């Protein structure tokens, strides 16, 4: 029996297949059953059960296979855990329906393209969406010739090419951060413990998992179940516990009373607290410092001492704005482009400090400990990435021929750099570093005047690579062939598109989207269109000086911290600090408090050995219980809402 402690990979591990007919069948069921539920639920209430489908399918297939006398293996459950959420997620074809809304909406007609002086719908390229007067919108069907070009362009650029890029980057970063550096990837333990606990059923592990799942189910019913049910059935959500956070920004005791412009709160999502169980306190402390320095002190100083530097932020902020509004507006007016500089700083810092590792991975595998992942050599992976990225740039240049080609080509290097920084952050903190508005910033800095560049870009890789590297880590922990992860991904992409096309076509044919039959789209799509229209009409500007100062300032902090650690032994965590700047305080506060509770309460109560052995099991249990309750609530709402089509 395996030691119940923290899972570790063994150099002599024999990896087994995870993609079998049974795990493939689970993915088919996820797309056939959960995808339409999630799509309808998203359009009705703005919530989905995609994460819940992971746990429901895993438990369902484990129990059914046990009853049939051929229990599922941990490798098969790993594939289900990794892919079911995507297979049952919101389909990409819903984005095409949104494009059709953007091309005709009264919202977009109110925005003017400054280059031509014409309304935005009149300058939308036909390779992005059919013209606003196309008959495709009258029949509400993708089976129309005007949809061929937009769907073909999107499939080539963001389907085929983007997938090749991300797979290459995932394998490159796996070789760097799993084979050479061996980063912990704390959340990989959660998926691994779920698969191992459900399949091996070791008594003590099952004890902690079951209790945690019950606690998660109870809390999930209060936080997610009640609001989803009341919103879906009565259109009025009853929140026993605020979602997604306790807002301490405004009100009588809000932080705006003493620090106007600041954003503050405490997250109510249980996984925000439980993530703190898995991370060291030093890392959590610097994440909290980075978050507070950005969203509390940074927002406040930008509104008071530096309001001349950020005049739009000073003019838009008003007392009484809740945390969501403060977060959105301050991100657009202050932090969108500095955070790109912060990420670049982290990437440069990582490469500079670990240049020997980067140099070593170009040599044969004997130069460092290898997992025998069956991935191609780094040189071939880099060639794979460069060819895909080059094709993306050329394809973009065909569609937008007047855009400066050298700026478009810069995305090749940015994708590689961002993937390195993002994977390091994920590997150490378990958090993703978002990369929104990178292309928008490049357009503004280039001075390109036309509108067509706002509707397509060269594919900038790196957004999903950190998650794929974490998936490879989980594959090691569950002794699964890493290549099966990528094979399952290709299968999932096919299923996701086939069933997505069928169900979105069906929902669109039943009723217009947006419409009262899909009420959440009436709320969210106009807001999304306004945000997109603001960019296309160039109501947001980029300041190169602020980006340069942000890069130099963050790099200086990193160098100073590194020197203090090296010579004075003062602990410093640059990855935690930079990651914290991208996360609003509710989540870093909750993770930090969760870390304190785990270290000073659970560790003392359970004992350090038991705590280290089973804390990931506890997190997996709570996630399972919460996800199942959320999924059941969503399914009930979906069934309830479906009765509107009956003739009585």
C-alpha positions as CSV (number, residue, x, y, z in Angstrom):
1,X,0.0,0.0,0.0
2,X,1.3,3.5,-0.9
3,X,2.5,5.7,1.9
4,X,-0.4,8.2,2.5
5,X,2.0,11.1,2.7
6,X,2.4,13.8,0.1
7,X,2.5,12.2,-3.3
8,X,5.9,12.0,-5.0
9,X,7.0,10.8,-8.3
10,X,9.5,8.0,-8.5
11,X,12.2,7.9,-11.1
12,X,11.4,4.3,-11.8
13,X,7.7,4.8,-12.0
14,X,5.9,2.7,-14.7
15,X,3.3,4.9,-16.3
16,X,0.0,3.4,-17.5
17,X,-2.6,4.3,-20.0
18,X,-5.4,6.7,-18.9
19,X,-7.2,7.2,-22.1
20,X,-9.3,4.0,-22.5
21,X,-12.7,3.3,-23.9
22,X,-14.2,3.9,-20.4
23,X,-12.6,7.3,-19.8
24,X,-13.5,8.3,-23.4
25,X,-17.1,7.3,-22.8
26,X,-17.1,9.6,-19.7
27,X,-16.0,12.5,-22.0
28,X,-18.8,11.7,-24.5
29,X,-21.3,11.7,-21.7
30,X,-19.9,15.0,-20.4
31,X,-20.4,16.7,-23.8
32,X,-23.7,15.0,-24.6
33,X,-25.4,15.7,-21.2
34,X,-23.5,18.4,-19.2
35,X,-22.7,20.7,-22.1
36,X,-26.3,21.6,-22.9
37,X,-27.1,21.9,-19.2
38,X,-24.2,24.3,-18.7
39,X,-25.0,26.3,-21.9
40,X,-28.6,26.8,-20.9
41,X,-27.8,27.5,-17.3
42,X,-25.2,30.1,-18.3
43,X,-27.7,31.9,-20.5
44,X,-30.4,31.8,-17.9
45,X,-28.6,32.6,-14.6
46,X,-24.9,33.2,-15.5
47,X,-23.7,30.1,-13.6
48,X,-22.5,26.7,-14.9
49,X,-22.0,23.2,-13.5
50,X,-18.8,22.6,-15.5
51,X,-16.7,22.1,-12.5
52,X,-19.3,19.9,-10.8
53,X,-19.5,17.6,-13.8
54,X,-15.9,16.6,-13.1
55,X,-16.7,15.2,-9.6
56,X,-20.1,13.8,-10.6
57,X,-18.7,11.8,-13.5
58,X,-15.7,10.6,-11.6
59,X,-17.8,9.2,-8.7
60,X,-20.4,7.8,-11.1
61,X,-17.9,5.9,-13.2
62,X,-16.0,4.6,-10.2
63,X,-19.2,3.2,-8.6
64,X,-20.6,1.7,-11.8
65,X,-17.3,0.1,-12.8
66,X,-17.0,-1.3,-9.2
67,X,-20.5,-2.8,-9.5
68,X,-19.6,-4.4,-12.8
69,X,-16.5,-6.0,-11.3
70,X,-13.9,-4.0,-13.3
71,X,-13.1,-0.9,-11.2
72,X,-11.8,2.2,-12.9
73,X,-8.1,2.8,-12.5
74,X,-6.6,6.0,-11.1
75,X,-5.2,6.7,-14.5
76,X,-8.7,6.6,-16.1
77,X,-10.1,8.8,-13.4
78,X,-7.3,11.3,-13.9
79,X,-8.3,11.7,-17.5
80,X,-12.0,12.2,-16.5
81,X,-10.9,14.8,-13.9
82,X,-8.8,16.7,-16.3
83,X,-11.1,16.7,-19.3
84,X,-14.7,16.4,-18.2
85,X,-15.0,20.1,-17.2
86,X,-13.9,21.2,-20.7
87,X,-16.0,18.5,-22.5
88,X,-19.1,19.7,-20.6
89,X,-18.2,23.4,-20.6
90,X,-19.8,26.3,-22.5
91,X,-19.2,25.8,-26.2
92,X,-17.3,28.1,-28.5
93,X,-20.3,28.4,-30.8
94,X,-22.0,30.6,-28.3
95,X,-19.2,33.1,-29.1
96,X,-20.4,33.2,-32.7
97,X,-23.9,34.0,-31.6
98,X,-22.5,36.8,-29.4
99,X,-20.6,38.1,-32.5
100,X,-23.9,38.3,-34.4
101,X,-25.3,40.3,-31.5
102,X,-22.3,42.7,-31.5
103,X,-22.7,43.2,-35.3
104,X,-26.3,44.4,-35.0
105,X,-26.8,45.6,-31.4
106,X,-28.1,49.1,-30.7
107,X,-25.2,49.3,-28.2
108,X,-22.5,49.0,-30.9
109,X,-24.3,51.4,-33.2
110,X,-23.7,54.1,-30.5
111,X,-19.9,53.7,-30.8
112,X,-18.1,55.5,-33.6
113,X,-14.9,54.3,-35.3
114,X,-12.5,57.3,-35.0
115,X,-10.6,56.4,-38.1
116,X,-13.6,56.3,-40.5
117,X,-16.2,58.2,-38.5
118,X,-18.7,55.4,-39.1
119,X,-20.6,53.3,-36.5
120,X,-18.8,50.2,-35.3
121,X,-21.2,47.7,-37.1
122,X,-20.3,49.2,-40.5
123,X,-16.6,48.5,-40.0
124,X,-16.8,45.0,-38.6
125,X,-14.9,42.6,-41.0
126,X,-17.0,39.9,-42.7
127,X,-14.4,37.3,-41.7
128,X,-15.4,38.0,-38.0
129,X,-19.2,38.0,-38.4
130,X,-21.7,38.4,-41.2
131,X,-22.7,41.9,-42.2
132,X,-25.2,43.5,-39.9
133,X,-27.9,43.2,-42.7
134,X,-27.1,39.6,-43.5
135,X,-30.1,37.2,-43.8
136,X,-28.1,34.8,-41.6
137,X,-29.5,36.7,-38.6
138,X,-33.1,36.3,-39.7
139,X,-32.9,32.5,-40.0
140,X,-30.8,32.2,-36.8
141,X,-28.7,29.3,-38.2
142,X,-25.1,28.5,-38.8
143,X,-26.2,26.7,-42.0
144,X,-25.8,29.9,-44.0
145,X,-23.0,30.8,-46.5
146,X,-22.2,34.0,-44.6
147,X,-21.0,32.0,-41.6
148,X,-18.5,29.9,-43.6
149,X,-15.7,32.5,-43.6
150,X,-16.0,33.7,-39.9
151,X,-16.1,30.1,-38.7
152,X,-13.2,29.0,-40.9
153,X,-11.0,31.9,-39.8
154,X,-11.7,31.3,-36.1
155,X,-11.1,27.6,-36.5
156,X,-7.7,28.0,-38.3
157,X,-6.4,30.8,-36.0
158,X,-7.8,30.0,-32.6
159,X,-8.5,26.3,-33.1
160,X,-5.7,24.5,-35.0
161,X,-2.8,27.0,-34.7
162,X,-3.5,28.0,-31.1
163,X,-3.8,24.4,-30.0
164,X,-0.4,23.5,-31.5
165,X,1.1,26.5,-29.8
166,X,-0.3,25.7,-26.4
167,X,0.7,22.0,-26.6
168,X,4.2,23.0,-27.6
169,X,4.5,25.5,-24.8
170,X,3.0,23.0,-22.3
171,X,5.7,20.4,-23.2
172,X,8.5,23.0,-23.2
173,X,7.5,24.3,-19.7
174,X,7.0,20.7,-18.5
175,X,10.6,19.9,-19.4
176,X,11.8,23.2,-17.6
177,X,9.6,23.2,-14.5
178,X,8.9,19.5,-13.9
179,X,12.0,17.7,-15.2
180,X,14.7,20.3,-14.5
181,X,13.4,22.4,-11.6
182,X,10.7,20.1,-10.1
183,X,8.3,22.9,-9.0
184,X,5.6,21.6,-6.5
185,X,2.4,22.7,-8.4
186,X,0.4,22.5,-5.1
187,X,-3.0,22.1,-6.8
188,X,-1.9,19.1,-8.7
189,X,-2.0,17.2,-5.4
190,X,-5.8,17.8,-5.2
191,X,-6.6,16.1,-8.5
192,X,-4.1,13.3,-7.8
193,X,-5.6,12.7,-4.3
194,X,-9.1,12.6,-5.8
195,X,-8.2,9.9,-8.3
196,X,-6.2,7.9,-5.9
197,X,-8.7,8.1,-3.1
198,X,-11.7,7.1,-5.2
199,X,-9.9,4.2,-6.8
200,X,-7.7,2.8,-4.1
201,X,-10.1,3.5,-1.2
202,X,-7.4,3.4,1.5
203,X,-9.3,3.6,4.8
204,X,-7.8,6.6,6.5
205,X,-7.7,8.6,3.3
206,X,-11.4,7.8,2.6
207,X,-12.3,8.9,6.2
208,X,-10.9,12.4,5.7
209,X,-12.3,12.6,2.1
210,X,-15.8,11.6,3.1
211,X,-16.0,14.0,6.1
212,X,-14.6,16.8,4.0
213,X,-17.0,16.1,1.1
214,X,-19.9,16.3,3.6
215,X,-18.7,19.7,4.9
216,X,-18.2,20.9,1.4
217,X,-21.7,19.8,0.4
218,X,-23.3,21.7,3.4
219,X,-21.3,24.8,2.7
220,X,-21.9,24.5,-1.0
221,X,-25.7,24.3,-0.4
222,X,-25.6,27.6,1.6
223,X,-23.2,29.5,-0.7
224,X,-24.2,28.1,-4.2
225,X,-27.3,25.9,-3.9
226,X,-29.8,28.4,-2.4
227,X,-28.9,31.3,-4.6
228,X,-28.9,29.3,-7.8
229,X,-32.3,27.7,-7.0
230,X,-34.0,30.9,-6.0
231,X,-32.6,32.8,-9.0
232,X,-33.5,30.1,-11.5
233,X,-37.0,29.6,-10.1
234,X,-38.0,33.1,-8.9
235,X,-35.4,35.4,-10.6
236,X,-34.5,36.7,-7.2
237,X,-31.4,35.2,-5.6
238,X,-31.6,34.6,-1.9
239,X,-28.0,34.8,-0.6
240,X,-27.4,33.4,2.9
241,X,-23.7,34.0,2.4
242,X,-22.6,36.7,-0.1
243,X,-21.2,35.4,-3.4
244,X,-18.3,35.7,-4.3
245,X,-17.2,37.8,-1.3
246,X,-18.0,39.9,1.7
247,X,-17.6,43.4,0.2
248,X,-15.7,45.6,2.6
249,X,-15.1,48.4,0.1
250,X,-18.1,50.6,0.6
251,X,-20.7,51.2,3.3
252,X,-20.4,52.5,6.9
253,X,-17.4,50.3,7.7
254,X,-16.0,50.2,4.2
255,X,-12.4,50.9,3.5
256,X,-13.4,53.9,1.3
257,X,-14.0,55.8,4.5
258,X,-10.3,56.0,5.2
259,X,-8.7,55.1,1.8
260,X,-10.9,56.3,-1.1
261,X,-10.4,54.2,-4.2
262,X,-9.2,51.1,-2.4
263,X,-10.8,47.7,-3.0
264,X,-11.1,45.2,-0.1
265,X,-13.2,42.2,1.0
266,X,-13.0,38.6,2.0
267,X,-13.9,35.7,-0.4
268,X,-16.6,33.2,0.4
269,X,-15.6,30.6,-2.1
270,X,-14.3,27.7,0.1
271,X,-11.5,26.8,-2.3
272,X,-10.0,30.2,-1.8
273,X,-9.6,29.4,1.9
274,X,-8.5,25.8,1.3
275,X,-5.8,26.8,-1.2
276,X,-4.0,28.3,1.8
277,X,-3.8,24.8,3.3
278,X,-1.4,23.8,0.5
279,X,0.9,26.8,0.3
280,X,3.7,27.9,2.6
281,X,3.0,30.9,4.8
282,X,6.0,32.8,3.4
283,X,4.5,32.6,-0.1
284,X,1.0,33.5,1.1
285,X,2.4,36.5,3.0
286,X,4.0,38.0,-0.1
287,X,0.9,37.3,-2.2
288,X,-1.1,39.3,0.3
289,X,1.5,42.1,0.3
290,X,1.4,42.3,-3.5
291,X,-2.4,42.3,-3.6
292,X,-2.8,45.0,-0.9
293,X,0.0,47.1,-2.4
294,X,-1.8,47.1,-5.7
295,X,-5.6,47.2,-5.0
296,X,-5.6,49.0,-1.7
297,X,-2.6,51.3,-1.4
298,X,-2.0,51.6,-5.2
299,X,-5.7,52.5,-6.0
300,X,-5.7,54.9,-3.1
301,X,-2.5,56.7,-4.1
302,X,-3.5,56.8,-7.7
303,X,-6.7,58.6,-6.7
304,X,-5.1,61.0,-4.3
305,X,-1.3,61.7,-4.7
306,X,-1.1,60.7,-8.4
307,X,-4.5,61.7,-9.7
308,X,-2.8,63.8,-12.4
309,X,-1.1,60.7,-13.7
310,X,-4.4,58.7,-13.8
311,X,-7.0,61.4,-14.5
312,X,-9.6,59.0,-15.9
313,X,-9.5,56.9,-12.7
314,X,-9.9,60.1,-10.6
315,X,-12.9,61.2,-12.7
316,X,-14.6,57.8,-12.7
317,X,-14.3,56.8,-9.1
318,X,-17.2,57.9,-6.8
319,X,-18.0,57.1,-3.2
320,X,-20.3,54.1,-3.0
321,X,-18.8,52.0,-5.8
322,X,-18.8,48.4,-4.8
323,X,-15.7,46.1,-5.0
324,X,-16.6,44.8,-8.5
325,X,-16.9,48.3,-10.0
326,X,-13.7,49.5,-8.3
327,X,-11.8,46.4,-9.5
328,X,-13.1,46.7,-13.1
329,X,-12.5,50.5,-13.4
330,X,-9.1,50.6,-11.6
331,X,-7.9,47.7,-13.7
332,X,-8.8,49.4,-17.0
333,X,-7.5,52.9,-15.9
334,X,-4.5,51.9,-13.8
335,X,-3.3,48.3,-13.8
336,X,-4.0,46.7,-17.2
337,X,-0.7,47.6,-18.8
338,X,1.5,47.8,-15.6
339,X,0.6,44.2,-14.9
340,X,1.9,43.1,-18.3
341,X,5.2,44.8,-17.3
342,X,5.1,43.0,-13.9
343,X,4.8,39.7,-15.7
344,X,7.6,40.5,-18.1
345,X,9.7,41.4,-15.1
346,X,9.0,38.0,-13.5
347,X,9.9,36.2,-16.7
348,X,13.2,38.0,-17.2
349,X,14.0,37.5,-13.5
350,X,13.2,33.8,-13.8
351,X,15.4,33.4,-16.9
352,X,18.3,35.4,-15.4
353,X,18.4,33.5,-12.1
354,X,18.0,30.1,-13.6
355,X,19.9,30.5,-16.8
356,X,22.0,27.4,-16.1
357,X,18.8,25.3,-16.0
358,X,17.6,26.8,-19.3
359,X,21.0,26.1,-20.8
360,X,21.0,22.5,-19.5
361,X,17.7,21.6,-21.0
362,X,19.0,22.0,-24.5
363,X,21.5,19.2,-23.8
364,X,20.7,15.5,-23.7
365,X,18.4,14.3,-20.9
366,X,21.4,13.0,-18.9
367,X,22.2,16.6,-18.0
368,X,19.3,16.7,-15.5
369,X,16.9,14.3,-13.9
370,X,14.3,13.2,-16.5
371,X,10.9,11.7,-16.1
372,X,11.0,10.0,-19.5
373,X,7.8,11.9,-20.4
374,X,8.0,10.8,-24.1
375,X,7.9,14.5,-25.1
376,X,10.0,15.5,-28.1
377,X,13.3,17.2,-27.4
378,X,13.3,20.9,-26.5
379,X,14.7,21.9,-29.9
380,X,11.8,20.1,-31.7
381,X,9.3,21.6,-29.3
382,X,10.7,25.1,-29.9
383,X,10.6,24.5,-33.6
384,X,7.0,23.4,-33.3
385,X,6.1,26.5,-31.4
386,X,7.9,28.9,-33.7
387,X,6.4,27.3,-36.9
388,X,2.8,27.5,-35.4
389,X,3.4,31.1,-34.2
390,X,4.9,32.1,-37.5
391,X,1.9,30.7,-39.4
392,X,-0.4,32.6,-37.1
393,X,1.4,35.9,-37.8
394,X,1.3,35.3,-41.5
395,X,-2.4,34.4,-41.4
396,X,-3.1,37.6,-39.4
397,X,-1.1,39.6,-42.0
398,X,-3.3,38.2,-44.8
399,X,-6.4,39.4,-43.0
400,X,-5.0,42.7,-41.7
401,X,-2.2,43.5,-44.3
402,X,-1.6,47.1,-43.2
403,X,-0.8,46.3,-39.6
404,X,3.0,46.6,-38.7
405,X,4.3,43.1,-39.2
406,X,7.1,43.5,-36.7
407,X,4.6,44.3,-33.9
408,X,2.5,41.2,-34.9
409,X,5.7,39.1,-34.9
410,X,6.5,40.3,-31.4
411,X,3.7,38.2,-30.1
412,X,5.9,35.1,-30.8
413,X,8.4,36.1,-28.1
414,X,5.7,37.4,-25.7
415,X,3.9,34.1,-25.8
416,X,7.0,32.2,-24.8
417,X,7.9,34.7,-22.1
418,X,4.4,34.8,-20.6
419,X,4.2,31.0,-20.6
420,X,7.4,30.8,-18.6
421,X,6.3,33.4,-16.1
422,X,2.8,32.0,-15.8
423,X,4.0,28.5,-15.3
424,X,6.4,29.4,-12.6
425,X,3.6,31.3,-10.8
426,X,1.3,28.4,-11.1
427,X,4.0,25.9,-10.1
428,X,4.8,27.8,-6.9
429,X,1.5,29.5,-5.9
430,X,-1.2,27.5,-7.6
431,X,-2.6,30.7,-9.1
432,X,-3.0,31.8,-12.7
433,X,-1.7,35.1,-13.8
434,X,-4.2,36.5,-16.3
435,X,-3.1,38.1,-19.5
436,X,-5.9,40.3,-20.8
437,X,-5.5,43.3,-23.0
438,X,-2.0,42.4,-24.2
439,X,-3.0,42.6,-27.9
440,X,-5.1,45.8,-27.2
441,X,-2.0,47.4,-25.7
442,X,0.1,46.5,-28.7
443,X,-2.5,48.0,-31.1
444,X,-2.6,51.3,-29.1
445,X,1.2,51.4,-28.8
446,X,1.5,50.8,-32.6
447,X,-0.7,53.7,-33.5
448,X,-2.5,51.6,-36.1
449,X,-5.7,53.5,-36.9
450,X,-8.1,51.0,-38.6
451,X,-10.7,48.9,-36.7
452,X,-10.0,45.5,-38.3
453,X,-7.0,44.7,-35.9
454,X,-9.4,44.8,-33.0
455,X,-11.3,41.7,-34.2
456,X,-8.4,39.3,-34.7
457,X,-4.9,38.9,-33.5
458,X,-1.9,36.6,-33.9
459,X,-2.4,33.9,-31.4
460,X,-0.5,34.8,-28.2
461,X,0.3,31.5,-26.5
462,X,0.9,30.9,-22.8
463,X,-2.6,31.4,-21.3
464,X,-3.3,27.6,-20.9
465,X,0.2,26.2,-20.8
466,X,0.5,26.6,-17.0
467,X,-2.7,24.5,-16.5
468,X,-1.4,21.8,-18.9
469,X,1.9,21.6,-17.1
470,X,0.0,21.2,-13.8
471,X,-1.9,18.4,-15.6
472,X,1.4,16.7,-16.6
473,X,2.4,17.0,-12.9
474,X,-0.9,15.3,-11.9
475,X,-0.2,12.6,-14.5
476,X,3.2,11.9,-12.8
477,X,1.5,11.7,-9.4
478,X,-1.1,9.3,-10.7
479,X,1.4,7.3,-12.8
480,X,-0.4,8.1,-16.0
481,X,1.3,8.4,-19.4
482,X,1.6,12.2,-19.9
483,X,1.0,11.8,-23.6
484,X,-2.5,10.4,-22.8
485,X,-3.4,13.8,-21.4
486,X,-2.8,15.5,-24.8
487,X,-4.5,12.7,-26.7
488,X,-7.5,13.0,-24.5
489,X,-7.4,16.8,-25.1
490,X,-7.7,16.3,-28.9
491,X,-10.6,13.9,-28.4
492,X,-12.3,16.4,-26.0
493,X,-11.9,19.3,-28.6
494,X,-13.7,17.2,-31.2
495,X,-16.5,16.2,-28.9
496,X,-16.8,19.8,-27.5
497,X,-17.2,21.2,-31.0
498,X,-19.5,18.6,-32.4
499,X,-22.0,18.7,-29.5
500,X,-21.5,22.4,-29.0
501,X,-22.6,23.1,-32.6
502,X,-25.6,20.8,-32.2
503,X,-26.9,22.3,-28.9
504,X,-26.1,26.0,-29.6
505,X,-27.9,25.7,-33.0
506,X,-30.9,24.2,-31.2
507,X,-31.1,26.9,-28.5
508,X,-30.7,29.6,-31.0
509,X,-33.4,28.2,-33.2
510,X,-35.7,27.9,-30.2
511,X,-35.5,31.6,-29.3
512,X,-33.4,34.6,-30.2
513,X,-30.2,35.1,-28.1
514,X,-30.3,37.4,-26.2
515,X,-34.0,37.3,-25.3
516,X,-36.3,36.9,-22.2
517,X,-36.0,33.1,-22.6
518,X,-32.3,33.5,-21.8
519,X,-32.4,36.3,-19.3
520,X,-28.8,36.5,-18.3
521,X,-27.7,37.2,-21.8
522,X,-30.0,40.3,-21.7
523,X,-27.8,41.6,-18.8
524,X,-24.3,40.4,-19.6
525,X,-24.1,40.7,-23.4
526,X,-24.8,44.5,-23.5
527,X,-22.1,45.0,-20.8
528,X,-19.7,42.9,-22.8
529,X,-20.5,44.8,-26.0
530,X,-20.0,48.1,-24.2
531,X,-16.6,47.0,-23.0
532,X,-15.5,45.8,-26.4
533,X,-16.9,49.0,-28.0
534,X,-14.8,51.2,-25.7
535,X,-11.7,49.5,-27.0
536,X,-12.6,49.6,-30.7
537,X,-13.6,53.3,-30.4
538,X,-10.2,53.9,-28.6
539,X,-11.6,55.4,-25.4
540,X,-8.8,53.6,-23.6
541,X,-5.2,54.7,-24.1
542,X,-1.8,53.1,-23.3
543,X,1.1,55.0,-21.6
544,X,4.5,53.6,-22.6
545,X,6.2,55.5,-19.8
546,X,4.1,53.9,-17.1
547,X,4.8,50.5,-18.6
548,X,8.5,51.2,-18.6
549,X,8.6,52.5,-15.0
550,X,6.4,49.5,-13.9
551,X,8.9,47.1,-15.4
552,X,12.0,48.9,-13.9
553,X,10.3,49.3,-10.5
554,X,9.3,45.7,-10.2
555,X,12.6,44.4,-11.5
556,X,14.4,46.6,-8.9
557,X,12.3,45.2,-6.1
558,X,13.1,41.7,-7.3
559,X,16.8,42.3,-7.4
560,X,16.8,44.0,-3.9
561,X,14.8,41.1,-2.5
562,X,17.1,38.6,-4.0
563,X,20.1,40.3,-2.5
564,X,18.5,40.6,0.9
565,X,17.8,36.9,0.8
566,X,21.2,35.9,-0.3
567,X,23.3,38.2,2.0
568,X,21.1,39.1,4.9
569,X,18.9,35.9,5.0
570,X,15.7,37.9,5.0
571,X,13.1,35.7,3.3
572,X,11.7,37.0,0.1
573,X,9.4,35.5,-2.6
574,X,9.3,37.4,-5.8
575,X,6.9,35.0,-7.5
576,X,4.4,35.4,-4.6
577,X,4.7,39.2,-4.8
578,X,4.1,39.5,-8.5
579,X,1.3,36.9,-8.5
580,X,-0.4,38.9,-5.7
581,X,-0.5,42.0,-7.8
582,X,-2.9,40.2,-10.2
583,X,-5.3,39.0,-7.5
584,X,-7.8,41.2,-5.8
585,X,-7.6,41.2,-1.9
586,X,-10.7,39.0,-1.2
587,X,-8.9,36.0,-2.5
588,X,-5.4,36.7,-1.1
589,X,-6.9,37.6,2.3
590,X,-8.9,34.3,2.4
591,X,-5.9,32.2,1.2
592,X,-3.7,33.9,3.9
593,X,-6.3,33.3,6.6
594,X,-6.7,29.7,5.4
595,X,-2.9,29.2,5.6
596,X,-2.9,30.5,9.2
597,X,-5.8,28.2,10.2
598,X,-4.2,25.2,8.5
599,X,-0.8,25.9,10.1
600,X,-1.9,26.9,13.6
601,X,-5.1,25.0,14.1
602,X,-5.3,21.8,11.9
603,X,-1.6,21.0,12.0
604,X,-1.6,21.2,15.8
605,X,-4.9,19.3,16.1
606,X,-4.1,16.5,13.6
607,X,-0.3,16.5,14.1
608,X,2.2,17.6,11.5
609,X,2.6,14.2,10.0
610,X,-1.1,13.6,9.5
611,X,-1.6,17.2,8.3
612,X,1.1,17.0,5.7
613,X,-0.2,13.6,4.5
614,X,-3.9,14.4,4.2
615,X,-4.4,18.1,3.7
616,X,-4.7,17.6,-0.1
617,X,-7.3,14.9,0.5
618,X,-9.3,17.4,2.6
619,X,-9.2,20.0,-0.1
620,X,-10.2,17.4,-2.7
621,X,-13.1,16.3,-0.5
622,X,-14.5,19.8,0.0
623,X,-14.2,20.5,-3.7
624,X,-16.1,17.4,-4.5
625,X,-18.9,18.0,-2.1
626,X,-19.2,21.7,-3.2
627,X,-19.1,20.8,-6.8
628,X,-21.8,18.0,-6.6
629,X,-24.2,20.3,-4.8
630,X,-23.7,23.1,-7.3
631,X,-24.3,20.6,-10.1
632,X,-27.5,19.3,-8.7
633,X,-28.8,22.8,-8.1
634,X,-28.0,23.8,-11.7
635,X,-29.6,20.7,-13.1
636,X,-32.8,21.4,-11.1
637,X,-32.9,24.9,-12.5
638,X,-32.3,23.7,-16.0
639,X,-35.2,21.2,-15.8
640,X,-37.5,23.9,-14.2
641,X,-36.7,26.5,-16.9
642,X,-37.2,24.0,-19.7
643,X,-41.0,23.8,-19.1
644,X,-41.6,27.2,-20.8
645,X,-41.7,25.5,-24.2
646,X,-44.8,23.4,-23.2
647,X,-48.1,24.6,-24.7
648,X,-49.8,25.0,-21.3
